[in-house]
Structure formats: structure tokens, C-alpha cells
């Protein structure tokens, strides 16, 4: 069967799911728009056509329940063998946190070896990060996130490359798929996932992370658990010891958070 015929057949099957999707989608997302993003995801990743069809529709249903469109920015469809899985992405996670109503702002940033970076949790409210946005920044060595609550509080989380790789190690298909294609995006998502455990929660956010848990082997130690200020030492050590060389090529993030640009909860990530 040609790709075009298979894609057409998939579209016809997806159309039978319209009522089920409409029943769980938030009012501002029309089922037609949602299904268009699904078709786009399948066109960009034809391997989905070979996945168990019911697993694809189940993944779409979960994304719809979370109010995230499968456009590669808010959410993505990934395959583990013949099983399709829904994966929230950075823009989608930030969208959900923004809609919680508990935050005034949140940013997540990559850190490179040539970036001036310092943070002493005993005295500093936020990290002092002064990258040269237009210069060579060295190799990617870590990530951090800062969330400001509406009650005036500030929460900071930092992850070194060592900690990022621990999360990658317990991710399903860690050596392929999103961790291979969008490593920086997945690293940034990891620090947002970690900081979210210290932020006010809601049923919607808990549901999203519950769906995302299926992308990890939770029989392993929980590498996304907050570790507190100790993570600052790791990243500062990386900053002092990292070789001053050109970075390896890493595919840039697909959400709002990309090299040289913070992502704020106030902004629309679409």
C-alpha cells in the first residue's frame, strides 16, 4: 500500500473518532483543528501508520483530554515498537502551567559552558545568568527554570548534564525518538517537570504528568524528583570544568524555549 493510500485510509478512520474527541476537547479547540494536527503529525512521521491503530487513537484521546494539539510544539505522537504514545512537549507543558492561574511567570533556559552563571540559594532569589546571545556559547551543559508565584514566592530548579542524562536513561526509547531528535527540548522539559513538583498543582496538571509518566520506566529511581540546592554545585562544577570548544550539533527545541530565548507563561506558546 502506498503512503498516500495509507494516509487517506488513516484519515477516514480518524474521522470516525471525531465525536469521541469532541467530547473531551476544551471548547476553544475545534475537533477539526485537532484532527488536522494529527494528520500533520502522521505525515511528518509515517511510522505512526504502522503502529497499532487503537494505541494511536488512545494517544490522541489523552492529548485531547489535556487540551493539547499534536503539532510537535504542544504535544507529539511517538512510537515505541508498534505502540503509539502521546508526549506533552515544552510549549504544551507551559500552556498548562499558565492556565493553572497560580503563576505570574515561568522561564526555562539552557546553559552553555561559556555562559556566566552563578546561583547561591542561600542569598540569591534567582540565578545570575548573562549569556552572550549573539556569540559562541560553548557546549550545552545544563538547564534551569524559575517560576514566580502570584503570592510573590519564587521557585528555582537547576539540572546539570549528569542529571539530565539520568532522566534520559529512564525514558522509553532514550536513544531514539524525541531524546535523539530534540535533546535540548527534552532537557528543558525535564527541568520544568521537576520544578512543577514544587508548584501549586491542579487536577489538569496532574492528569498531564500522569499521561507523561507512560514515557518513563518508573521502576527506576525517580530522576525527575527535586533535589534542591545540591544541583547548583553540579552545574557550577560543569561551568568551571567544561572545555572551551564548539558545541556538538543539537537540533533546536521546538517550543517557545529555544537557544537564546526564554519562554514565559504569560505568552501564547502556539
C-alpha positions as CSV (number, residue, x, y, z in Angstrom):
1,X,0.0,0.0,0.0
2,X,1.4,3.4,-1.0
3,X,1.9,6.1,1.6
4,X,-0.8,8.3,0.1
5,X,-3.4,5.4,0.2
6,X,-2.4,4.5,3.8
7,X,-2.6,8.2,4.8
8,X,-6.1,8.5,3.2
9,X,-7.3,5.4,5.0
10,X,-5.9,6.7,8.3
11,X,-7.8,10.0,7.8
12,X,-11.0,8.1,7.2
13,X,-10.5,6.1,10.4
14,X,-9.6,9.2,12.3
15,X,-12.9,10.9,11.1
16,X,-14.8,8.1,13.0
17,X,-13.2,9.4,16.2
18,X,-14.5,12.9,15.8
19,X,-17.4,12.6,18.3
20,X,-15.2,10.9,20.9
21,X,-12.5,13.7,20.6
22,X,-15.1,16.4,20.7
23,X,-16.5,15.1,23.9
24,X,-13.2,15.7,25.8
25,X,-11.6,18.6,23.9
26,X,-11.9,22.0,25.6
27,X,-14.4,24.4,23.9
28,X,-11.7,26.6,22.3
29,X,-10.2,23.7,20.3
30,X,-12.4,22.5,17.5
31,X,-12.2,18.8,16.7
32,X,-11.4,19.7,13.0
33,X,-8.3,21.7,14.1
34,X,-7.2,18.9,16.4
35,X,-7.6,16.2,13.7
36,X,-5.6,18.4,11.2
37,X,-2.7,18.4,13.6
38,X,-2.9,14.7,14.0
39,X,-2.8,14.3,10.2
40,X,0.2,16.6,10.1
41,X,1.9,14.5,12.7
42,X,1.3,11.3,10.7
43,X,2.5,13.0,7.5
44,X,5.7,14.1,9.3
45,X,6.2,10.7,10.9
46,X,4.8,7.9,8.7
47,X,5.9,5.3,11.2
48,X,2.8,6.1,13.1
49,X,0.8,4.5,10.2
50,X,2.4,1.1,11.2
51,X,1.6,1.5,14.9
52,X,-1.4,-0.3,16.5
53,X,-4.3,1.8,15.4
54,X,-6.1,1.7,18.7
55,X,-2.9,2.9,20.5
56,X,-2.8,5.9,18.1
57,X,-6.4,6.8,18.9
58,X,-5.9,6.3,22.6
59,X,-2.9,8.7,22.5
60,X,-5.0,11.2,20.6
61,X,-7.7,10.9,23.2
62,X,-5.3,11.6,26.0
63,X,-3.9,14.7,24.3
64,X,-7.4,15.9,23.6
65,X,-8.3,15.5,27.3
66,X,-5.3,17.6,28.2
67,X,-6.3,20.2,25.7
68,X,-3.0,20.0,23.8
69,X,-2.8,19.8,20.0
70,X,-0.4,17.3,18.4
71,X,1.6,19.8,16.4
72,X,5.1,18.9,17.7
73,X,5.1,22.0,19.9
74,X,2.4,21.4,22.4
75,X,2.4,17.6,22.1
76,X,3.8,14.9,19.9
77,X,3.0,11.3,18.9
78,X,5.9,8.9,19.4
79,X,6.1,5.2,18.7
80,X,7.6,2.5,21.0
81,X,7.6,-0.5,18.8
82,X,4.1,-0.9,17.5
83,X,2.6,1.2,20.3
84,X,1.9,4.9,19.8
85,X,2.2,7.2,22.8
86,X,1.2,10.8,23.4
87,X,4.0,13.1,24.7
88,X,3.5,16.6,26.1
89,X,6.1,19.0,24.8
90,X,7.6,22.2,26.3
91,X,5.0,24.6,24.8
92,X,2.2,22.3,26.0
93,X,3.5,21.9,29.5
94,X,4.0,25.7,29.8
95,X,0.5,26.3,28.5
96,X,-1.0,24.0,31.1
97,X,1.0,25.7,33.9
98,X,0.0,29.1,32.6
99,X,-3.6,28.1,32.7
100,X,-3.4,26.9,36.3
101,X,-3.8,30.6,37.4
102,X,-1.2,30.1,40.1
103,X,1.9,31.6,38.4
104,X,2.7,35.1,37.3
105,X,5.6,33.9,35.1
106,X,7.9,30.9,34.4
107,X,11.0,30.7,32.3
108,X,13.2,27.7,31.4
109,X,16.7,28.2,29.9
110,X,19.6,26.1,28.6
111,X,23.0,26.8,30.0
112,X,26.3,26.6,28.0
113,X,29.8,26.2,29.1
114,X,30.8,29.8,28.2
115,X,27.8,31.4,29.8
116,X,28.5,33.4,33.0
117,X,26.3,31.6,35.5
118,X,26.1,31.7,39.3
119,X,23.5,30.9,41.9
120,X,23.8,30.6,45.7
121,X,20.4,29.6,47.0
122,X,21.2,30.9,50.5
123,X,21.4,34.5,49.2
124,X,20.2,34.6,45.6
125,X,16.5,34.8,44.6
126,X,17.2,33.7,41.0
127,X,20.3,32.5,39.1
128,X,22.6,35.2,37.7
129,X,22.7,34.1,34.0
130,X,24.3,36.5,31.5
131,X,24.8,34.7,28.2
132,X,26.1,36.3,25.1
133,X,23.0,35.8,23.0
134,X,24.9,36.6,19.7
135,X,28.3,34.9,20.4
136,X,29.6,31.4,20.7
137,X,28.4,30.0,23.9
138,X,30.3,26.7,24.2
139,X,28.7,23.3,24.8
140,X,25.3,22.6,26.3
141,X,25.8,21.7,30.0
142,X,22.6,22.1,31.8
143,X,19.2,23.8,32.2
144,X,17.3,25.7,34.9
145,X,13.8,27.0,35.5
146,X,12.4,29.9,37.5
147,X,8.8,30.2,38.5
148,X,7.3,33.2,40.2
149,X,4.0,32.6,42.1
150,X,1.2,35.1,42.3
151,X,1.7,35.2,46.1
152,X,5.2,36.6,45.5
153,X,7.2,33.5,46.0
154,X,9.9,32.3,43.7
155,X,10.9,28.7,43.0
156,X,14.2,27.7,41.3
157,X,15.3,24.4,39.9
158,X,18.6,23.6,38.2
159,X,19.8,20.4,36.4
160,X,23.3,19.6,35.3
161,X,24.0,17.4,32.3
162,X,24.6,14.4,34.6
163,X,21.1,14.8,36.0
164,X,19.6,15.3,32.5
165,X,21.2,12.1,31.3
166,X,19.7,10.2,34.3
167,X,16.3,11.3,33.2
168,X,17.1,10.2,29.6
169,X,18.3,6.8,30.9
170,X,14.8,6.0,32.4
171,X,12.9,7.3,29.4
172,X,11.4,4.8,27.0
173,X,13.5,4.8,23.8
174,X,16.0,7.2,25.3
175,X,18.5,6.6,22.5
176,X,15.9,7.3,19.7
177,X,12.9,9.4,19.1
178,X,12.5,12.7,21.0
179,X,15.7,12.4,23.1
180,X,17.7,11.9,19.9
181,X,15.9,14.4,17.7
182,X,15.1,17.1,20.3
183,X,17.6,16.6,23.1
184,X,17.6,20.2,24.3
185,X,13.8,20.4,24.2
186,X,13.6,17.2,26.3
187,X,16.2,18.5,28.7
188,X,14.2,21.7,29.2
189,X,11.0,19.7,29.6
190,X,12.8,17.7,32.3
191,X,13.6,20.7,34.5
192,X,10.1,22.1,34.0
193,X,8.7,18.7,35.1
194,X,11.0,18.8,38.1
195,X,10.1,22.3,39.2
196,X,6.4,21.6,38.7
197,X,6.6,19.2,41.7
198,X,7.2,22.2,43.9
199,X,4.5,24.4,42.4
200,X,0.8,24.6,43.2
201,X,-0.9,21.7,41.3
202,X,-4.3,21.0,39.9
203,X,-6.2,18.0,38.6
204,X,-5.5,19.1,35.0
205,X,-1.7,19.3,35.5
206,X,-1.7,16.1,37.5
207,X,-3.5,14.4,34.6
208,X,-1.0,15.6,32.1
209,X,2.0,14.4,34.1
210,X,0.2,11.1,34.7
211,X,0.0,10.6,30.9
212,X,3.6,11.6,30.5
213,X,4.6,9.0,33.1
214,X,4.0,6.4,30.4
215,X,7.1,7.7,28.6
216,X,9.3,6.7,31.5
217,X,10.3,3.5,33.2
218,X,9.1,4.3,36.7
219,X,10.5,1.1,38.1
220,X,13.9,3.0,38.0
221,X,14.7,5.6,40.6
222,X,12.7,8.8,40.1
223,X,15.3,11.0,38.3
224,X,12.8,13.9,38.0
225,X,12.4,14.3,41.7
226,X,13.6,17.7,43.1
227,X,17.0,17.5,44.7
228,X,17.2,21.1,45.9
229,X,20.3,23.3,46.0
230,X,22.7,20.5,45.5
231,X,22.0,20.6,41.8
232,X,23.6,24.1,41.8
233,X,27.0,22.6,42.7
234,X,26.8,20.2,39.8
235,X,26.1,22.8,37.2
236,X,28.7,25.2,38.6
237,X,31.3,22.5,38.5
238,X,30.3,21.8,34.9
239,X,30.8,25.5,34.1
240,X,34.3,25.6,35.6
241,X,35.5,22.3,34.1
242,X,33.8,22.3,30.7
243,X,36.2,22.5,27.7
244,X,36.0,25.7,25.7
245,X,35.1,24.3,22.3
246,X,32.4,24.5,19.7
247,X,29.2,22.6,20.7
248,X,28.1,19.5,19.1
249,X,25.2,19.9,16.7
250,X,22.0,19.6,18.7
251,X,18.6,20.0,17.0
252,X,17.0,23.1,18.5
253,X,13.9,22.9,20.7
254,X,10.5,23.1,19.0
255,X,8.6,25.0,21.7
256,X,8.9,28.6,22.9
257,X,12.1,27.7,24.7
258,X,14.9,27.8,22.2
259,X,18.6,28.8,22.4
260,X,18.8,32.5,23.3
261,X,15.1,32.9,24.1
262,X,13.2,32.5,27.4
263,X,9.7,31.1,27.5
264,X,7.2,33.0,29.6
265,X,4.0,31.5,30.9
266,X,2.3,34.9,30.0
267,X,3.0,34.4,26.3
268,X,1.0,32.1,24.0
269,X,3.3,29.2,23.1
270,X,1.5,28.5,19.9
